[in-house]
Amino acid sequence: MKQLTGFIPIAALPESTAASAKQQLIETIEWLHKEGAATETNLKLLTAIVESILCSEESYSRFLQCGFDAAIEFFDTNSQNWEFEESISSPHNPRNWDEYKQLQQTRVLLSTTRTVTD
């Protein structure tokens, strides 16, 4: 599995667009298979994670946080040799995605609300 043992060029990652989300997911599973990471357990876990977003708002928030944590770690590992400004401003950087910014704002608000009510 190259993603665990070495550098993967950012160009190898699927493009991130809403219009191709279904195709992107299929291509990602095919990529996992090609890299030897599409084990039965991994695919069952991916299925469970995806299905969990339908359970509750809390499950969906955990799904987002887990996904963003993994995406950020993956991006940081694979962009470590980039120029700082290029890395910070890259559209591949999950920290630049609107959904990540919204999640962070929501977490701050919830944290503030809990602190005030406690």
N, C-alpha and C positions, 0 to 999 in steps of 0.2 A: 504494500500500500504506500504509494509515493507520498501521500499527504501526511503520513506519520514518519517517514524516513528521509524526506528531502524536499527541496524547493519545487514548487509548482508555479509556473509562470501564470500571472493573472489572466493572460489571454486564454488559458485553458479553462477558465471558469465560464459557466454559461452566462450570457447576457441577462441583466435583470430588467425585464419589462413586464408590465401587467398583461399586455396583449398576448404574450407567449408563455404565461405562467404554467399552464398545463403541459405544454411541450417541454418547457424547461425542467419540470419535475421528471418527466419521462427520460429526458437526456441525462439528468443527474443520476437517476437509478441505473441507466446504462453505463454511465461513467464509473459508478461504484462497482458494478459488475466487472467491468474491464480492469479495474484496479484491484480486484479480489476482495472488495469490502462489502459486497452484496450477499452476506451470509444470511441464512434463514433468520437468525436472531436479530441481526441489524435491520432487516426488512420488517420483521414483526414489530420491533421497537419504533421504527419510523411510522408504520401504520398506526400504532397506538398513539404516538405523539400527535399525528395529524388528526386522528379521530377525536382526541381529547379536546380540541378547540370547540367542539360542538356541545360539550358537557355543561360548561358554566363560564361565566365571565372570569372567574378566578383561574380556571384551567387555561382559558385563552391568554390571560396575562402571564401565567407561568410559561406557556408555550412561546410567547413573544420574547420574554426575558431570556429563556434558555436559548432560543434561536439567535437572538442578537449577541448573547455572550459567545456562542460558538462562531458566529460570523465575524465578530471582532477579533477573536483569537486567531482565526484562520487568516483574516486579512493582515493582521499585525505580523504574523509569522512569514507570510509570503511577500510582504512589502518592506521587510526590514532593511533591504539594500537600496530602497528608493530614496530619493532626495526628500527631506522632511516636508517641504511645501507641496511636492507632488503627492505624497502620501496623505497629507491632511486634506487636500482639496479633491482627491480622487472620488469620482462617482461610485467606485467600487467599495469605498470606505463606508461600512455600515453606520458610522457615526454621522454621516452626511445624509442619510435617508430620512425623509420626513416622518415615517412611522417610528423610527428610533427616537427622534427628537420629541415626538408627542408622548411616547412611553415614558421618557425621562421626565417630562413636565408633569405627567400624571403621577408618577412616583413621588416627585417632590411635593405636589399638592397633598397626596395621601399621607405622606410623612408629616407634613405641617399640620394637617387636620388631626392626626392621631396625637401629636404632641400637645396641641391646644386642648383636646378633649380629655387627655389623661390626667 
